[in-house]
Amino acid sequence: MVIPGLIGLWIDRHLGTVMVFLVLGVIGGMTAGMIHLVRLAASISSDEASDRESSDNDSGG
């Protein structure tokens, strides 16, 4: 999340703009971080669900 903000700051300094690309970089980095977090949580959740199903099947029935 920090790298896009630093890239935005670098662009702002070279173009002479006032924190336009910094803000866009921070927002983009936060969005990408949240998407990654949601995907990771969904992956862990599905792995745990499949582990529970396999342990239920192994216990007989």
Number of C-alpha atoms within 10 A of each C-alpha: 15 11 11 20 21 15 16 20 22 15 17 17 14 9 10 10 12 11 16 13 21 21 16 16 22 20 15 15 17 16 13 13 13 13 12 12 12 11 12 12 12 12 12 12 12 12 12 12 12 12 12 12 11 11 11 11 10 9 7 6 5
